[in-house]
């Protein structure tokens, strides 16, 4: 018999009501986790927070997990201390912490060479003859979940799990452009904007104008902004609801391929992005 799901109404700090948009609360799941001691309670909180695209308030955590207020506060404090949760910049609640995101990404990165997603990236890399990356935004950096190097002597050596700055890379600028204006301002004000080449954009207003163009076109570019002599183009990977999961990028030494030449492969890149997104919808990749 299919499990019954109930929609939980929660009270926010302003006194209004909201509904958790993603957590599939079937009868017994939260209660079962909280019965498994401190570990179960911690995972219960992590499930609630990680499945909510918005910051999750303490009242919502208590309501869904069924924990008492003192217990919920103790568990959340431990997760904050561990870096598995963080307070939202606007103090609206809790979001995934850097250590939780890092753990999830390392798991994905470790399985990538054996996954369908890696094969999809490899097919694009072989078609174009250049390096293909798949990355996500983590703070002011891009974390590569997977990477297929071009079979050329001048290949760029970054392994899966490597991090690169967001403000001067094609994937990074693409993902930054997906943030709303308030989130973008907060991140740009706090993230390092170092100059790596003469083309690196470090000025906040200039960067925001560039991101506005990327938001309009849906294509990220790096015209020798991170590494001299290297150009890169990125397109988004979106889920069925249009949310950006990450970005894929092609990069090449300009001596082999100009930025305009890479832009000519955007249709193939978008097809690859759709195939990659489909693996999340079907669960086909490990």
VOPAGU-2260 file (C-alpha; in pm, 1 decimal, decimal comma):
REM VOPAGU-2260
SITE   aa  ch    i         X         Y         Z
SITE  UNK   A    0       0,0       0,0       0,0
SITE  UNK   A    1     137,0     339,8     -94,7
SITE  UNK   A    2     241,2     547,4     203,5
SITE  UNK   A    3      23,7     844,2     289,4
SITE  UNK   A    4     188,0    1185,3     261,8
SITE  UNK   A    5      76,7    1480,9     462,2
SITE  UNK   A    6     141,6    1846,3     385,0
SITE  UNK   A    7     273,8    2028,4     688,0
SITE  UNK   A    8     188,0    2389,0     758,4
SITE  UNK   A    9     455,1    2575,3     951,3
SITE  UNK   A   10     469,2    2907,4    1129,8
SITE  UNK   A   11     737,8    3154,0    1026,0
SITE  UNK   A   12     897,8    3413,2    1253,9
SITE  UNK   A   13     678,5    3688,5    1118,7
SITE  UNK   A   14     371,5    3499,7    1234,7
SITE  UNK   A   15     257,4    3385,3     888,4
SITE  UNK   A   16     231,3    3037,0     750,5
SITE  UNK   A   17     429,3    2854,5     485,0
SITE  UNK   A   18     461,1    2503,0     355,0
SITE  UNK   A   19     774,5    2299,4     311,9
SITE  UNK   A   20     790,9    2274,2     -66,6
SITE  UNK   A   21     990,9    1956,7    -105,4
SITE  UNK   A   22    1009,8    1732,1     200,0
SITE  UNK   A   23     808,6    1412,6     134,9
SITE  UNK   A   24     666,7    1361,7     480,7
SITE  UNK   A   25     520,5    1012,9     478,1
SITE  UNK   A   26     366,6     886,6     796,6
SITE  UNK   A   27     639,1     768,9    1030,0
SITE  UNK   A   28     956,7     884,7     853,3
SITE  UNK   A   29    1050,9    1176,3    1083,1
SITE  UNK   A   30     944,4     981,4    1390,7
SITE  UNK   A   31    1150,3     681,2    1285,1
SITE  UNK   A   32    1463,9     891,0    1243,7
SITE  UNK   A   33    1425,6    1069,9    1574,0
SITE  UNK   A   34    1393,6     732,5    1749,3
SITE  UNK   A   35    1745,5     642,4    1629,1
SITE  UNK   A   36    1920,4     855,2    1888,0
SITE  UNK   A   37    2130,0    1163,6    1825,7
SITE  UNK   A   38    2248,4    1037,5    1486,6
SITE  UNK   A   39    1894,8     985,1    1364,2
SITE  UNK   A   40    1788,5    1326,7    1490,6
SITE  UNK   A   41    2081,1    1490,9    1312,7
SITE  UNK   A   42    1996,6    1319,9     984,1
SITE  UNK   A   43    1634,4    1415,3    1029,9
SITE  UNK   A   44    1733,9    1781,8    1047,9
SITE  UNK   A   45    1970,5    1748,9     750,6
SITE  UNK   A   46    1696,2    1590,6     539,3
SITE  UNK   A   47    1453,0    1869,3     618,6
SITE  UNK   A   48    1703,4    2146,1     542,5
SITE  UNK   A   49    1859,0    1989,6     230,8
SITE  UNK   A   50    1524,6    1926,1      61,8
SITE  UNK   A   51    1403,9    2282,3     109,9
SITE  UNK   A   52    1520,4    2528,6    -160,4
SITE  UNK   A   53    1459,7    2811,2      88,3
SITE  UNK   A   54    1623,5    2865,2     429,7
SITE  UNK   A   55    1453,3    2648,3     691,3
SITE  UNK   A   56    1347,2    2807,7    1019,7
SITE  UNK   A   57    1374,3    2643,7    1359,5
SITE  UNK   A   58     995,1    2628,8    1392,4
SITE  UNK   A   59     976,9    2429,0    1070,4
SITE  UNK   A   60    1249,5    2189,0    1184,7
SITE  UNK   A   61    1066,5    2127,9    1512,6
SITE  UNK   A   62     731,4    2086,6    1340,6
SITE  UNK   A   63     850,1    1833,4    1081,6
SITE  UNK   A   64    1092,0    1629,2    1293,4
SITE  UNK   A   65     867,3    1620,1    1600,5
SITE  UNK   A   66    1159,7    1700,9    1829,8
SITE  UNK   A   67    1116,3    1912,7    2136,7
SITE  UNK   A   68    1243,7    2268,4    2113,1
SITE  UNK   A   69    1546,1    2212,9    2342,8
SITE  UNK   A   70    1644,3    1894,7    2157,4
SITE  UNK   A   71    1612,1    2058,8    1816,8
SITE  UNK   A   72    1826,4    2352,5    1929,9
SITE  UNK   A   73    2096,7    2116,1    2062,1
SITE  UNK   A   74    2104,8    1910,6    1741,3
SITE  UNK   A   75    2114,7    2218,7    1519,7
SITE  UNK   A   76    2396,7    2368,2    1728,9
SITE  UNK   A   77    2603,6    2050,8    1683,7
SITE  UNK   A   78    2545,0    2059,6    1307,7
SITE  UNK   A   79    2642,2    2426,5    1299,6
SITE  UNK   A   80    2961,7    2349,7    1490,1
SITE  UNK   A   81    3039,1    2067,9    1244,6
SITE  UNK   A   82    2988,4    2296,4     946,8
SITE  UNK   A   83    2701,8    2080,1     819,3
SITE  UNK   A   84    2456,7    2368,8     862,1
SITE  UNK   A   85    2497,5    2743,1     826,5
SITE  UNK   A   86    2277,5    3038,2     907,1
SITE  UNK   A   87    2134,8    3208,0     600,0
SITE  UNK   A   88    2300,7    3544,7     523,1
SITE  UNK   A   89    1968,3    3719,6     575,2
SITE  UNK   A   90    1903,4    3526,4     898,6
SITE  UNK   A   91    1587,7    3365,2     759,9
SITE  UNK   A   92    1684,5    3019,5     883,8
SITE  UNK   A   93    1935,6    2742,5     816,4
SITE  UNK   A   94    2094,8    2620,1     492,8
SITE  UNK   A   95    2343,4    2348,2     400,9
SITE  UNK   A   96    2686,7    2414,9     546,6
SITE  UNK   A   97    3009,3    2406,9     352,1
SITE  UNK   A   98    3111,3    2069,2     498,0
SITE  UNK   A   99    2779,2    1907,6     406,5
SITE  UNK   A  100    2798,5    2042,7      51,6
SITE  UNK   A  101    3160,1    1933,2      27,3
SITE  UNK   A  102    3071,5    1583,3     145,4
SITE  UNK   A  103    2794,5    1553,8    -112,6
SITE  UNK   A  104    3020,7    1676,0    -388,6
SITE  UNK   A  105    3304,1    1441,7    -293,5
SITE  UNK   A  106    3065,2    1148,0    -309,4
SITE  UNK   A  107    2951,7    1256,8    -655,6
SITE  UNK   A  108    3307,2    1322,5    -767,8
SITE  UNK   A  109    3424,1     981,1    -648,5
SITE  UNK   A  110    3152,8     803,7    -846,7
SITE  UNK   A  111    3178,8    1024,2   -1155,7
SITE  UNK   A  112    3431,0     814,9   -1354,6
SITE  UNK   A  113    3196,5     515,7   -1330,1
SITE  UNK   A  114    2877,1     704,8   -1402,6
SITE  UNK   A  115    2665,7     779,2   -1702,7
SITE  UNK   A  116    2727,7    1147,4   -1643,2
SITE  UNK   A  117    3098,7    1102,3   -1703,7
SITE  UNK   A  118    3025,9     919,3   -2030,1
SITE  UNK   A  119    2800,9    1205,2   -2140,5
SITE  UNK   A  120    3077,3    1459,9   -2077,8
SITE  UNK   A  121    3331,5    1236,8   -2246,5
SITE  UNK   A  122    3118,2    1216,0   -2560,3
SITE  UNK   A  123    3110,4    1596,1   -2586,9
SITE  UNK   A  124    3483,4    1625,6   -2521,7
SITE  UNK   A  125    3560,1    1371,7   -2792,2
SITE  UNK   A  126    3322,7    1538,4   -3038,2
SITE  UNK   A  127    3483,1    1879,4   -2994,2
SITE  UNK   A  128    3833,8    1761,9   -2912,1
SITE  UNK   A  129    3862,5    1986,8   -2606,7
SITE  UNK   A  130    3827,4    1968,1   -2228,9
SITE  UNK   A  131    3478,8    1944,9   -2079,7
SITE  UNK   A  132    3392,2    2036,2   -1717,9
SITE  UNK   A  133    3086,2    1996,7   -1499,9
SITE  UNK   A  134    3076,5    2221,7   -1194,4
SITE  UNK   A  135    2858,5    2378,3    -927,9
SITE  UNK   A  136    2877,7    2700,1    -728,9
SITE  UNK   A  137    3005,0    2677,5    -373,1
SITE  UNK   A  138    3037,7    3017,4    -215,7
SITE  UNK   A  139    3263,7    3228,4    -434,5
SITE  UNK   A  140    3416,3    2926,3    -607,3
SITE  UNK   A  141    3325,4    2663,3    -863,2
SITE  UNK   A  142    3368,5    2303,5    -756,0
SITE  UNK   A  143    3433,4    2062,8   -1043,3
SITE  UNK   A  144    3219,6    1753,0    -997,3
SITE  UNK   A  145    3363,6    1594,3   -1309,0
SITE  UNK   A  146    3610,4    1673,7   -1584,2
SITE  UNK   A  147    3721,4    1509,8   -1907,8
SITE  UNK   A  148    4058,8    1625,5   -2033,5
SITE  UNK   A  149    4130,6    1679,3   -2401,7
SITE  UNK   A  150    4376,0    1435,1   -2555,3
SITE  UNK   A  151    4628,3    1705,4   -2634,8
SITE  UNK   A  152    4975,8    1780,5   -2495,1
SITE  UNK   A  153    4850,4    2120,7   -2378,2
SITE  UNK   A  154    4565,0    1979,3   -2169,8
SITE  UNK   A  155    4469,7    2174,7   -1856,3
SITE  UNK   A  156    4517,5    1960,5   -1549,3
SITE  UNK   A  157    4234,9    2006,2   -1298,3
SITE  UNK   A  158    4091,0    1696,1   -1136,0
SITE  UNK   A  159    3733,1    1642,2   -1023,6
SITE  UNK   A  160    3708,7    1808,9    -683,4
SITE  UNK   A  161    3925,0    2103,3    -789,2
SITE  UNK   A  162    3804,2    2454,6    -716,2
SITE  UNK   A  163    3839,2    2763,9    -931,5
SITE  UNK   A  164    3725,1    3124,0    -870,3
SITE  UNK   A  165    3369,0    3205,3    -977,2
SITE  UNK   A  166    3414,4    3567,0   -1089,1
SITE  UNK   A  167    3653,7    3491,4   -1376,1
SITE  UNK   A  168    3544,1    3150,4   -1507,6
SITE  UNK   A  169    3263,8    3071,8   -1750,7
SITE  UNK   A  170    3080,3    2828,6   -1521,2
SITE  UNK   A  171    3128,0    3057,6   -1223,8
SITE  UNK   A  172    2986,4    3364,2   -1396,3
SITE  UNK   A  173    2700,4    3158,1   -1538,0
SITE  UNK   A  174    2605,3    3030,5   -1193,5
SITE  UNK   A  175    2648,6    3373,0   -1033,2
SITE  UNK   A  176    2409,4    3516,1   -1292,3
SITE  UNK   A  177    2143,6    3273,9   -1169,5
SITE  UNK   A  178    2136,6    3431,2    -821,7
SITE  UNK   A  179    1877,4    3691,1    -738,3
SITE  UNK   A  180    2000,6    4049,1    -700,1
SITE  UNK   A  181    2015,0    4042,1    -319,5
SITE  UNK   A  182    2204,5    3711,4    -303,3
SITE  UNK   A  183    2439,6    3830,3    -576,1
SITE  UNK   A  184    2521,7    4155,3    -399,3
SITE  UNK   A  185    2593,3    3975,4     -72,7
SITE  UNK   A  186    2819,9    3720,9    -241,3
SITE  UNK   A  187    3009,2    3968,1    -458,0
SITE  UNK   A  188    3071,0    4191,3    -155,5
SITE  UNK   A  189    3224,1    3904,3      43,7
SITE  UNK   A  190    3397,0    3686,5    -218,1
SITE  UNK   A  191    3757,4    3744,8    -328,2
SITE  UNK   A  192    3778,8    3904,2    -673,9
SITE  UNK   A  193    4146,6    3855,6    -745,2
SITE  UNK   A  194    4304,8    3945,6   -1077,2
SITE  UNK   A  195    4449,7    3639,9   -1251,3
SITE  UNK   A  196    4508,3    3794,2   -1594,3
SITE  UNK   A  197    4474,3    4137,3   -1752,4
SITE  UNK   A  198    4120,3    4034,6   -1855,6
SITE  UNK   A  199    3999,6    3939,1   -1507,7
SITE  UNK   A  200    3695,1    4138,0   -1397,8
SITE  UNK   A  201    3746,6    4258,3   -1042,1
SITE  UNK   A  202    3527,6    4570,3   -1029,2
SITE  UNK   A  203    3186,2    4495,6    -876,7
SITE  UNK   A  204    2981,8    4710,8   -1114,2
SITE  UNK   A  205    3159,9    4582,4   -1424,4
SITE  UNK   A  206    3110,9    4224,9   -1306,1
SITE  UNK   A  207    2739,9    4282,3   -1241,4
SITE  UNK   A  208    2696,6    4421,6   -1593,8
SITE  UNK   A  209    2870,1    4117,4   -1737,7
SITE  UNK   A  210    2648,1    3887,7   -1531,2
SITE  UNK   A  211    2338,6    4072,7   -1653,2
SITE  UNK   A  212    2436,8    3990,5   -2011,3
SITE  UNK   A  213    2496,1    3625,9   -1917,3
SITE  UNK   A  214    2158,3    3609,4   -1743,3
SITE  UNK   A  215    1996,9    3737,0   -2064,0
SITE  UNK   A  216    2185,5    3506,3   -2302,9
SITE  UNK   A  217    2212,6    3196,7   -2081,6
SITE  UNK   A  218    2576,8    3146,1   -2185,2
SITE  UNK   A  219    2883,2    3201,9   -1968,6
SITE  UNK   A  220    3216,2    3297,8   -2122,5
SITE  UNK   A  221    3574,9    3327,7   -2005,9
SITE  UNK   A  222    3790,9    3518,6   -2252,1
SITE  UNK   A  223    4132,5    3452,0   -2096,5
SITE  UNK   A  224    4006,4    3583,9   -1762,6
SITE  UNK   A  225    4134,4    3302,3   -1541,9
SITE  UNK   A  226    4429,9    3174,9   -1743,6
SITE  UNK   A  227    4609,3    3366,5   -2016,3
SITE  UNK   A  228    4564,7    3198,3   -2352,4
SITE  UNK   A  229    4266,8    2986,3   -2241,2
SITE  UNK   A  230    3906,0    3049,9   -2346,0
SITE  UNK   A  231    3593,2    2883,0   -2213,9
SITE  UNK   A  232    3214,6    2872,9   -2270,0
SITE  UNK   A  233    2950,6    2735,1   -2029,7
SITE  UNK   A  234    2580,2    2646,6   -2048,4
SITE  UNK   A  235    2343,9    2557,6   -1761,5
SITE  UNK   A  236    2223,3    2214,7   -1651,7
SITE  UNK   A  237    1863,8    2252,9   -1529,6
SITE  UNK   A  238    1620,6    2014,7   -1365,9
SITE  UNK   A  239    1262,8    1955,0   -1480,3
SITE  UNK   A  240    1145,6    2262,4   -1287,7
SITE  UNK   A  241    1405,8    2488,1   -1445,6
SITE  UNK   A  242    1631,7    2510,6   -1140,4
SITE  UNK   A  243    2000,2    2531,7   -1226,9
SITE  UNK   A  244    2184,1    2223,2   -1104,2
SITE  UNK   A  245    2523,6    2333,6   -1232,5
SITE  UNK   A  246    2699,4    2415,1   -1556,1
SITE  UNK   A  247    2902,5    2238,9   -1820,8
SITE  UNK   A  248    3185,6    2412,5   -1998,9
SITE  UNK   A  249    3424,7    2360,2   -2284,9
SITE  UNK   A  250    3771,4    2506,5   -2245,1
SITE  UNK   A  251    4062,4    2524,2   -2487,8
SITE  UNK   A  252    4390,2    2703,8   -2546,4
SITE  UNK   A  253    4316,1    2992,0   -2781,5
SITE  UNK   A  254    4596,3    2865,8   -3003,4
SITE  UNK   A  255    4370,1    2570,8   -3089,7
SITE  UNK   A  256    4024,6    2728,6   -3072,5
SITE  UNK   A  257    3901,8    3085,4   -3039,4
SITE  UNK   A  258    3615,6    3191,6   -2814,5
SITE  UNK   A  259    3390,0    3241,8   -3117,9
SITE  UNK   A  260    3472,0    2892,3   -3240,9
SITE  UNK   A  261    3373,0    2740,9   -2905,6
SITE  UNK   A  262    3049,2    2942,6   -2913,0
SITE  UNK   A  263    2970,1    2758,2   -3233,2
SITE  UNK   A  264    2936,8    2439,7   -3025,0
SITE  UNK   A  265    2671,3    2583,5   -2790,5
SITE  UNK   A  266    2388,8    2378,0   -2953,0
SITE  UNK   A  267    2580,5    2054,9   -2886,8
SITE  UNK   A  268    2660,7    2172,9   -2535,1
SITE  UNK   A  269    2293,3    2239,2   -2464,2
SITE  UNK   A  270    2206,1    1889,4   -2587,0
SITE  UNK   A  271    2470,2    1749,3   -2354,2
SITE  UNK   A  272    2332,0    1957,2   -2066,9
SITE  UNK   A  273    1984,1    1817,2   -2128,3
SITE  UNK   A  274    2117,3    1460,3   -2130,7
SITE  UNK   A  275    2305,0    1528,3   -1808,9
SITE  UNK   A  276    1994,9    1677,9   -1645,5
SITE  UNK   A  277    1792,3    1373,4   -1748,0
SITE  UNK   A  278    2016,2    1151,4   -1534,4
SITE  UNK   A  279    1898,8    1340,1   -1225,8
SITE  UNK   A  280    1535,1    1301,2   -1323,3
SITE  UNK   A  281    1561,3     928,6   -1392,4
SITE  UNK   A  282    1822,2     839,0   -1130,7
SITE  UNK   A  283    2013,2     659,7   -1404,9
SITE  UNK   A  284    2353,0     770,9   -1280,5
SITE  UNK   A  285    2509,5     663,5    -955,9
